Amino acid sequence: MNNKFNLYTSLSFLMFVTLFVSCSSDPDSPGTEYMPDMYRSPAIETYVDYGEIRGKENKSYKSILSARQTPKYTVPYVGTDEQTVKMMLPNKRKAGIAWRESHGLYGWDLDNVSGYEMSRFDTVNPMVMTADNASGILKQGEKLYSSMCMHCHGEKGDGNGPMIQSGAYGDLGVVPAYKNLDTLSEGKIFHSIYYGKGFMGAHSSLLNKKEIWTLVHYVRQFQIDGYGKFEEIAEVEVNQETAE
Ligand code: HEC
């Protein structure tokens, strides 16, 4: 009995002491933490970095995004669908002859920004648009476009997006209307999205190749009237046939 009484007294005394000692006068401090690992993961986190490695705080790592570029030459795994596989190039890799042929990137040096000039005639979109997939591609294109491009290029591709209208970019650069760039090859459009051009940043780490080729289709649709509208043409033909 006496023993039990002693145990309870010492336990409550300990609790009492802990209660007072664990607080801190700093209003931003959580005080003494019970199991700090539950609050701060000891693992390096992709987007949230406390600069903490194995319990030690490293000032130089604090507030730096630890999201890294994909290692060179890695090929994203996209399943086994041939069309989709063809769309994927190894990350930042100079395309070899075999790659160029299989991806339609003739004469295109993917490591080199001057590849822009080389990607002129023969680079066509390997993502072939057909009546069956057109609406799906354009729908996906619209989704990507509205989250990554529209703020500069505008909803209608006229180069007058909300970012430009706001004047935030000042005289830094003029965003061209896609309509005035209708002689651009698909390879050049891909190249400019991948590497960036002028004051448009590179999107190679934000979009995969399939997404970029999807956007190339979406951009084309601003340049060529009726682009991707297979159904309507087919319908018109059917109507004509029935009218005859
Ligand atoms: C920060 C604003 C900005 C964003 C975001 C942006 N662009 Fe651009 N874009 C520009 C500017 C400015 C140019 C003109 C570059 C030049 O010729 O100097 C341009 C040029 C282009 C061109 C013509 C390239 C050429 O070879 O002449 C295409 C195509 C294009 N952008 C597509 C896109 C797509 C698709 C996206 C979204 C993934 C996008 N842009 C995101 C500002 C932007």
Boltz pocket constraint, residues with backbone or C-beta under 6 A from the ligand:
constraints:
  - pocket:
      binder: B
      contacts: [[A, 144], [A, 145], [A, 148], [A, 149], [A, 150], [A, 151], [A, 152], [A, 153], [A, 173], [A, 174], [A, 175], [A, 176], [A, 181], [A, 184], [A, 188], [A, 189], [A, 192], [A, 193], [A, 197], [A, 198], [A, 199], [A, 200], [A, 201], [A, 203], [A, 215], [A, 219]]
      max_distance: 6.0
